[in-house]
């Protein structure tokens, strides 16, 4: 009996990674194996990204490479919403679906590579197949988004908000925790809107009624005894209710909030659901309740019509907000985005100059905030052990996007261990420390 083998390329954000995990989990329950090479795979699935032009090109190149190396390719993901563009470049693709289309992808695989039933190879662990290290996992709580930000085309690709029922999310989270996952990273397109589409439907979980709502989910996840980290949170007023959970230690004192800008006019042009003045007040209020809270964010420089004065206002916001982790991107037109029609495009060299100034300004803030942590003892999670020692993350650091903590000589530690470290040195992004005995 020949076991069918599927190759997998997963591009884009953590939400797309969760889609890939769900597809692979379905395949493994049906007896498929996942091949790490083109040569050993019977066909290849490419989960694409289509958020910006560079991501589109990377996705198209990956499809081309898979076709050249294997010949049988199924395409899914955000770029799948633009089927004509894919087929213009790669007409020999077997099947194309859009985002969060696991059932359709599996059906296409069935058509071109039928499953072979085997009671041994069909078995999968209860937490499903994960593409992350064993000690942390992404937990997607909803799909889509109800906002229509002018620079974004995600709703046209992934649709409006579709939340998972809270008991379904908690069931998956519990299985992950029982399987040894030490950190759950909560992801969606708009995490704080969770449950709105379901009218916050009440569900039973472990003998209690729990609303399908952002706060109630966070509170219940906090009982699992693992790190809970919140990503992609819009600063709606009800987010304030979750800050005490962070102060109590039920949820990590960490918020990933894509503010995008600070000037009210630019935010209005972006069609963002928040005003800069309120954001500063909220940040100050959060820090009063939870002084250790870490706030990370992303911003866009050079949005159409952005003046020098409005950019200076953005820099001033950074000074006052004192955010911990920040990224900045030069505005890039995205095919199909409403912002493409806005007047007064900012010249590319001005965009790049503003990004450079933004990051230089923020680096000073980040370095100063890290320096304040030197001398403190913090609990960290070990991500890697190398010849020189261990590489870890604190409660302030999400994997792959934030900083790291380096522990010299701690080669006896294991990945997934929690240890206490006395912080001894800092630079702009990372920290160094020694094990606290």
C-alpha positions in Angstrom: 0.0 0.0 0.0 1.4 3.4 -1.0 0.7 6.2 1.4 -0.3 9.4 -0.4 2.2 12.3 0.4 1.4 16.0 0.2 4.0 18.8 0.2 3.1 22.0 1.9 4.2 25.6 1.5 2.6 28.1 4.0 3.2 31.8 3.4 2.0 34.9 5.1 0.7 35.7 8.6 0.0 33.4 11.6 -3.7 33.3 10.7 -2.7 31.6 7.4 -0.4 29.3 9.3 -3.4 28.1 11.4 -5.3 27.5 8.1 -2.3 25.3 7.0 -2.4 23.4 10.3 -6.1 22.8 10.0 -5.7 21.4 6.4 -2.8 19.2 7.4 -4.7 17.9 10.5 -7.6 16.9 8.2 -5.2 15.2 5.8 -3.4 13.3 8.6 -6.7 12.0 9.9 -7.3 10.5 6.5 -4.0 8.7 6.2 -2.0 11.3 4.2 1.6 12.0 5.1 3.3 15.4 4.8 6.4 15.5 2.6 9.3 17.9 3.4 10.5 17.7 -0.2 9.1 18.3 -3.6 10.5 15.0 -4.9 8.8 12.8 -2.4 5.4 14.5 -2.6 2.6 13.3 -4.9 1.3 16.9 -5.1 2.0 20.3 -3.4 -0.3 22.7 -1.7 0.7 26.4 -1.7 -1.0 28.6 0.9 -0.6 32.1 -0.4 -0.5 35.6 0.9 -1.9 38.6 -1.1 -1.7 41.5 1.3 1.0 43.6 -0.4 2.6 43.5 -3.8 5.8 41.9 -2.5 3.8 39.1 -0.8 1.8 38.5 -4.1 5.1 38.2 -6.0 6.5 35.8 -3.4 3.4 33.7 -3.6 3.4 33.6 -7.4 7.1 32.6 -7.4 6.5 29.9 -4.9 3.7 28.4 -7.0 6.1 28.5 -10.0 8.8 26.8 -8.1 6.4 24.0 -6.9 5.2 23.5 -10.5 8.8 23.3 -11.7 9.9 20.9 -9.0 6.8 18.7 -8.7 4.2 19.5 -11.4 1.0 19.0 -9.4 0.0 22.1 -7.4 -3.1 23.2 -5.5 -3.3 26.8 -4.5 -5.2 28.3 -1.5 -5.0 31.3 0.7 -5.6 35.1 0.3 -4.2 35.3 -3.2 -6.6 32.6 -4.2 -9.3 35.3 -4.3 -7.5 36.6 -7.5 -7.8 33.3 -9.4 -7.4 35.0 -12.8 -4.1 36.6 -11.8 -2.8 33.2 -10.7 -3.9 31.4 -13.9 -2.5 34.1 -16.1 1.0 33.3 -14.7 0.5 29.6 -13.9 -2.4 28.0 -16.0 -1.4 24.5 -15.1 -2.4 24.8 -11.4 -4.8 22.0 -10.5 -7.2 23.9 -8.2 -7.5 27.4 -6.6 -9.4 28.4 -3.5 -9.5 31.5 -1.3 -8.7 31.9 2.3 -10.1 29.7 5.2 -11.3 27.0 2.7 -9.9 23.9 4.4 -12.8 21.7 3.2 -12.5 22.8 -0.4 -8.7 22.2 -0.3 -9.1 18.7 1.1 -11.8 18.0 -1.5 -9.4 19.1 -4.3 -6.7 16.8 -2.9 -9.2 13.9 -2.8 -9.9 14.5 -6.5 -6.3 14.6 -7.6 -4.8 12.3 -4.9 -7.4 10.0 -3.4 -6.9 8.9 0.2 -5.9 5.4 1.2 -7.4 4.2 4.4 -5.1 2.8 7.0 -6.1 2.7 10.7 -2.5 3.3 11.8 -1.4 6.2 9.6 -4.8 7.9 10.1 -4.2 8.5 13.8 -3.3 12.0 14.8 -2.7 13.6 18.2 -5.8 15.2 19.8 -4.3 18.7 19.4 -4.0 18.3 15.6 -0.9 18.8 13.5 1.1 22.0 14.4 3.8 23.7 12.3 5.2 25.6 15.3 7.6 24.2 18.0 5.9 21.9 20.6 6.0 24.5 23.4 3.9 27.2 21.7 0.9 27.3 19.3 -1.3 29.9 17.5 -5.0 29.7 18.4 -7.2 31.3 15.8 -10.6 32.5 17.2 -12.2 34.0 14.2 -12.0 34.7 10.5 -12.5 37.9 8.5 -13.1 41.5 9.5 -16.0 43.9 9.5 -13.8 47.0 9.0 -13.0 48.5 5.6 -9.7 50.2 6.2 -8.8 52.0 3.0 -5.3 50.5 2.7 -6.4 46.9 3.3 -8.1 44.3 1.1 -8.3 41.5 3.7 -12.2 41.6 3.9 -12.4 41.1 0.2 -10.2 38.0 0.5 -11.2 36.6 3.9 -14.8 38.0 4.2 -16.6 39.6 7.2 -16.1 38.5 10.8 -16.9 34.9 11.5 -16.2 33.9 15.1 -15.7 30.4 16.4 -18.0 29.4 19.3 -16.3 29.9 22.6 -16.6 26.2 23.7 -15.0 25.1 20.4 -12.0 27.5 21.0 -11.6 26.3 24.6 -11.8 22.7 23.6 -8.9 23.2 21.2 -7.0 25.3 23.8 -7.4 22.6 26.5 -6.1 19.9 24.1 -3.1 22.0 23.3 -2.3 22.6 27.0 -2.7 18.9 27.8 -0.3 18.2 24.9 2.5 20.2 26.5 2.0 23.6 24.8 3.3 26.3 27.2 2.1 29.4 25.4 -1.0 30.1 23.3 -0.9 33.0 20.9 -4.4 34.2 20.2 -4.8 35.4 16.6 -7.6 36.6 14.3 -8.0 39.6 12.0 -9.8 41.5 14.8 -9.4 39.8 18.1 -11.3 42.3 20.2 -14.4 42.0 18.0 -14.6 38.3 18.8 -18.2 37.1 19.1 -19.9 40.2 17.7 -21.3 38.3 14.7 -22.7 35.6 17.0 -24.3 38.2 19.3 -22.0 36.9 22.1 -23.8 33.6 22.1 -23.7 31.8 25.5 -22.2 28.3 25.6 -21.6 25.7 28.3 -18.0 24.9 29.2 -17.0 22.7 32.1 -20.3 23.2 33.8 -20.4 27.0 33.4 -22.2 29.3 30.9 -19.6 31.4 29.0 -20.4 34.2 26.5 -18.7 34.0 23.1 -17.0 37.3 23.9 -13.4 38.7 24.1 -13.3 39.2 27.9 -15.0 35.9 28.7 -12.7 33.9 26.4 -9.6 35.6 27.9 -10.8 34.9 31.4 -11.5 31.2 30.6 -8.2 30.7 28.8 -6.4 32.1 31.8 -7.5 29.1 33.8 -5.5 26.7 31.6 -2.2 27.4 33.4 -0.3 28.4 30.2 0.8 31.8 28.8 -2.0 33.5 26.9 -0.8 36.2 24.5 -3.2 38.5 22.7 -2.5 39.6 19.1 -4.3 42.0 16.6 -6.4 43.8 19.2 -8.3 46.9 18.1 -8.5 49.4 21.0 -12.3 49.3 21.6 -13.5 50.5 25.0 -14.3 46.9 26.2 -10.6 46.0 25.9 -10.1 48.0 29.1 -11.9 45.1 30.9 -9.1 42.7 30.0 -6.3 44.8 31.6 -7.2 43.6 35.1 -6.8 40.0 34.0 -3.3 40.9 32.9 -2.6 42.6 36.3 -3.8 39.4 38.0 -1.6 37.2 35.9 -4.3 35.3 34.1 -3.4 36.7 30.7 0.1 37.9 29.7 0.5 41.7 30.2 0.9 42.1 26.4 -1.2 43.7 23.7 -0.5 43.8 20.0 -2.5 46.8 18.7 -2.1 48.0 15.1 -2.5 51.8 15.7 -1.2 52.6 12.1 -1.0 56.3 12.7 -1.6 59.1 15.3 -3.0 62.0 13.2 -6.8 62.2 13.3 -7.1 63.2 9.7 -4.9 60.4 8.4 -6.7 57.9 10.6 -10.0 59.1 9.1 -8.5 58.6 5.6 -7.4 55.2 6.6 -10.9 54.5 7.9 -9.5 53.3 11.2 -11.9 52.7 14.1 -10.0 54.8 16.7 -8.9 58.3 17.4 -5.3 59.1 18.4 -6.2 61.4 21.3 -8.1 58.6 23.0 -5.3 56.1 22.4 -2.9 58.1 24.5 -5.4 58.3 27.4 -6.1 54.6 27.2 -2.4 53.6 27.2 -1.9 55.7 30.4 -4.9 54.2 32.0 -3.8 50.7 31.1 -0.4 51.3 32.7 -1.9 52.5 35.9 -3.8 49.2 36.2 -1.0 47.0 34.9 2.4 48.8 35.1 4.2 45.9 33.4 2.0 45.8 30.3 3.9 45.5 27.0 2.4 47.2 24.0 3.5 46.5 20.5 2.1 48.1 17.4 2.6 48.8 13.7 2.4 52.1 11.8 2.3 53.3 8.2 4.5 56.2 7.0 3.9 58.1 3.8 0.1 57.4 3.5 -1.4 59.4 0.6 -1.7 63.0 1.7 0.4 62.7 4.8 2.1 66.1 5.4 5.4 66.8 7.1 3.4 68.1 10.1 1.2 65.1 10.3 4.3 62.8 10.3 5.9 65.0 13.1 2.7 64.4 15.0 3.2 60.6 14.6 6.8 61.0 16.1 5.4 63.0 19.0 2.8 60.2 19.6 5.7 57.8 19.9 7.4 60.0 22.4 4.3 60.3 24.6 3.0 56.7 24.2 6.4 55.0 25.0 5.4 51.8 23.2 7.7 48.8 23.7 7.7 47.1 20.4 7.0 48.9 17.1 7.3 48.3 13.4 6.8 50.8 10.6 6.1 50.3 6.9 6.2 52.6 4.0 2.8 52.9 2.5 2.5 50.5 -0.5 -0.5 50.6 -2.9 -2.3 47.3 -2.8 -4.3 46.2 -5.8 -8.0 46.7 -5.1 -7.5 49.0 -2.0 -9.6 52.1 -1.8 -6.6 54.2 -0.7 -5.2 53.9 -4.3 -7.7 56.5 -5.3 -6.6 59.1 -2.7 -4.8 62.2 -4.0 -1.4 63.6 -3.1 0.7 60.5 -3.2 3.9 60.8 -1.1 7.1 60.4 -3.2 8.9 57.1 -2.6 12.1 58.7 -1.3 10.0 60.7 1.2 8.3 57.6 2.4 11.6 55.8 2.9 13.1 58.8 4.7 10.1 59.0 7.1 10.4 55.2 7.8 14.1 55.7 8.6 13.4 58.7 10.9 10.5 56.8 12.6 12.6 53.7 13.4 15.6 55.8 14.6 13.2 57.7 16.9 11.6 54.5 18.2 14.9 52.6 18.7 15.8 55.2 21.3 12.5 54.6 23.1 12.8 50.8 22.9 16.4 50.8 24.2 15.5 53.1 27.1 12.5 50.9 28.1 14.6 47.7 27.9 17.4 49.3 30.0 14.8 49.9 32.8 14.4 46.1 33.1 18.1 45.5 33.7 18.6 44.2 37.3 15.1 42.7 37.5 14.3 39.0 37.8 11.9 37.7 35.1 10.4 34.4 34.2 11.3 33.4 30.7 10.4 30.5 28.3 13.2 28.7 26.6 12.9 28.6 22.8 16.3 27.2 21.9 19.5 25.7 23.4 22.7 26.2 21.5 26.4 25.7 22.3 26.8 29.1 23.9 23.7 28.8 26.1 19.9 29.2 25.9 17.7 31.6 23.9 14.5 32.6 25.7 11.6 35.0 25.6 9.9 36.9 28.4 6.3 37.8 28.8 7.1 40.9 26.7 8.2 38.9 23.7 6.1 37.1 21.1 8.0 34.6 18.9 9.7 35.7 15.7 8.5 39.4 15.9 9.9 40.6 19.3 13.2 40.5 21.1 15.0 37.6 22.8 16.8 37.0 26.1 20.2 35.2 25.9 21.4 33.2 28.8 25.1 32.3 28.6 26.2 28.8 29.6 22.7 27.5 30.3 23.1 24.4 28.0 21.5 22.1 30.5 18.1 23.7 30.0 15.4 22.2 27.7 13.2 23.9 25.1 9.9 24.7 26.8 11.3 25.2 30.3 10.3 28.1 32.4 13.2 29.6 34.3 13.9 32.8 36.3 16.6 35.0 34.9 18.3 38.1 36.3 18.6 40.6 33.5 22.1 42.1 33.2 22.4 43.8 29.8 20.3 45.3 27.1 20.5 46.8 23.6 17.8 48.2 21.3 15.9 44.9 21.0 17.3 42.1 23.1 18.4 41.4 26.7 21.1 39.2 28.3 20.9 37.6 31.7 22.0 34.9 34.1 20.0 32.1 35.7 18.6 33.1 39.1 19.6 30.3 41.5 
